[in-house]
């Protein structure tokens, strides 16, 4: 089979089966691209994981792009990524259509009423783990709170003032990046 | 004034970009692309940033839609950020909206990884690159804290016991016991289906 078609099809399947998001999708991707097709080695797979930790973008998209590039250059990257998002696109549009049609049912409304507070809680959890990461450079609750990163605290405080002053999100992200760079040069 | 009127007013007062126009699609693409490009971290990180932009800055959709879509995006297969951007785009401007947001979400990682694939060592061990990323991470943290506190404040202001308990329970489950968010969402959906059908919760 044409390699581009095969890439598209395989990443379609990965996109469909990687339920749970984030790290939960890792075993699925590994099973296909490392164990089954040997498109990349385990070391390269771990590298993708590391890159994903420090660059924008979900790990699934990153893996699709990386594997695609390696197998068939830039067209491969594009095809694999498109394959990966195809199931999402179909399912999400289908769900949106169903919600439009049946969204007024009390069962659906009740379910969503239960989900909204859950999302608020999950956003707070993400916020907290990002505070650990920014100030203490650790992904879980810091073992030693006195061991903080002064650069992180400075940028975080300035950024929080900027949020309160209604600075646009993009200016804020860009500005904080520059602030990190400047502090890194100074300290 | 009713909540919806207020939101419409906000939208008009804020920046006056009407969904569906050519200018709207350009602004939508630009802002989604840049947020996707500058945000390191998973779906729950990018959602507050998109929410800040679409809801608070432009007033294109409201809190409730964003939370509903986030919950559904979390439960579907695939990447949550992509799922959410597909549905947010559709909610704001139909199929064209979806095309714009999905492209704007996947292009930045596509471009970044294609480039990085060639310069991995240089990239991963460079002190300045790390400091730049560290700074952006702190900026994202500030936005998530703001969005999180704002949503918590609104939740408590409604003074409904059950939703508050759901939020606290989910928070403890995911923070202290590391329960996979998908299971949290599933359990809370069942609780909602059984106990929160009363219109006062809508």
Interface residues (C-beta under 8 A of the other chain):
Chain A: X15 X16 X17 X18 X19 X20 X21 X22 X24 X25 X47 X50 X51 X53 X54 X55 X56 X57 X58 X60 X61 X62 X65 X66 X69 X70 X74 X77 X78 X81 X84 X85 X87 X88 X89 X91 X92 X93 X95 X96 X99 X106 X107 X109 X110 X111 X112 X113 X114 X115 X116 X117 X118 X119 X120 X121 X122 X123 X124 X125 X126 X127 X128 X130 X131 X133 X134 X151 X152 X155 X156 X159 X160 X162 X163 X164 X168 X169 X170 X172 X173 X174 X175 X176 X177 X178 X179 X180 X181 X183 X184 X185
Chain B: X31 X34 X35 X36 X37 X38 X39 X40 X41 X42 X43 X44 X45 X47 X48 X49 X52 X53 X57 X64 X67 X68 X70 X71 X72 X73 X74 X76 X77 X78 X79 X80 X81 X82 X83 X86 X87 X90 X91 X95 X98 X102 X106 X108 X109 X110 X112 X113 X114 X116 X117 X120 X123 X124 X127 X128 X130 X131 X132 X133 X134 X135 X136 X137 X138 X139 X140 X141 X142 X143 X144 X145 X146 X147 X148 X151 X152 X155 X163 X164 X166 X167 X168 X169 X170 X171 X174 X175 X180 X181 X182 X184 X185 X188 X189 X190 X191 X192 X193 X194 X195 X196 X197 X199 X201 X202
